[in-house]
Amino acid sequence: MSLRWRSELEIRLGADHCALAIAPARRWGARREPVAAACPLAALPATLARLAEEGRLPARCSVVLEDDQVFYTLVPSTLAWQDARPQAEQRFAAALPGLSLRTEAVLLPGGAQWLGAAFDADAFERRLAPLASQGLRIVSVRTALLDDLRIAAPRIARDSRVLGLVREQGVMVLGLAQGSIASLAWERLDWRDGERLARRLAAAAAEPGPAGGPQAGPITLLPTSAAQQQGLAAQAKTWGWTVLAALVPAALPGAPAPRRKETTS
């Protein structure tokens, strides 16, 4: 973890909500201070104004985009970064004409693929216009998917066939092959609907692997919240899933991390 020379406001941005925390300066591994766990976007100006009045509003801001705010594509890691990013840009431009996209390419855990990620820059600026009115400067933008994968990677069994990152708005379904990501798809569904979730995960597990045929292997779920972990653990007994400990710090930046436990059927 790098040393922050200045405090930063961290915003995890969803479709109609955000979570805010303050990352303090000049301390290695400093704990983030939660400000708002589920702030409606309409309430963001008032929340920023309150922080300013209290003298707690930093001048810098970093933004974490949730899955439903980002378009993704996978690019083979045989390409160099300077080639992978233009290829991702070309794919997005063909699939999403008319949008003002900001694109980046980042090597995924395992090193087998580049993750091309893009978001609508115009919509992004409109939704975060209250930051400018308070003099906040955005210094970084990153995806929740990558943040969560870096946390989860050491805890995922190498023979897992599917990883489902469970969000309130849906599930990011990742097809795995020997510990590396081979496919990904955003599925807007209610994670509480066990039968629908099970069908989608089973379909991902049945997709051909690198060798050309379906690969057997466990299905692993990574919940974002403690409530999701509890609900999915009950479903796991029926469907045979492995449920990892919830990413509570990702859902609420700055919250103390719980003791990590895993639930298997």
C-alpha positions, 0 to 999 in steps of 0.5 A: 500500500502506498503512502498518501501524502494528502487525504482523499475523499473516496467515492464508490459510484453506482447507478443511483447511489454512492458510498463515501469515505475519507482516506487520511494522509501520511500513514501507512495502511491508514484506516479509511473513515466511512462517511456514508454507506449508501448515499443517494446521488441526489443527496451527494451535494448536501453530504459534500456541503456538510463535510465542507462545513465541518472542515473534513472535506479533502481537496482530492477525490478518487472514484471507484466505479461499480460493475453496472457503470463499466463496459468490459472486454477481454484482450489476450495478454500476448499483446503489449499494453500499447496494443491491447488498449487500442484494441479495446477502444476499437471494440467499444467504439464499434459496440457503443457508437455515439458515447464519449468513452474513456478506456483503460487496459489492465492486466488481470490476476493470473496474467492471461488476459488484459481487462479492457474497461470503459465508461461514459465520460460525459455521464460520469462528469454530469453525475459528479458535477457536485464535486467541482462545485466544492473544489474537489479534484478527481485524481484517479478512477478505477473499477470495483471489479479489479479492486475486488478481484485483487482481494479475492484472488488468493482465496479462490480455489485454482480448480474453480470453474466459475466465480460470481461477484454478487452485487445488489444490482446483479452478478458479475459472472466470470468463467475461470480456467486454471485460475485465470479469467477466461470470460466475463458477463454482467447479469442483472438479476436478484441474487435472492432468486436462487433458481435463476442464479443457479441456472446462470452459473450452471450455464457459465460452467457449461461453456467450453474451456480452453481445451474445447469442452465443458470443464468440471469444477466448483462454483464460487460466489463472492458476496459484497455484503454480510447480508448477501453472505448469509443468504447465499450460504443458505442457498449453497447447501442446495446448489453446492456452491462455495461462498467466500467471506463478504467484501464488506470493506469494498461495500463500505470503504473504511469499515473494519474487515471481519474475520474471514470465514468460508462456507461450503456445501 
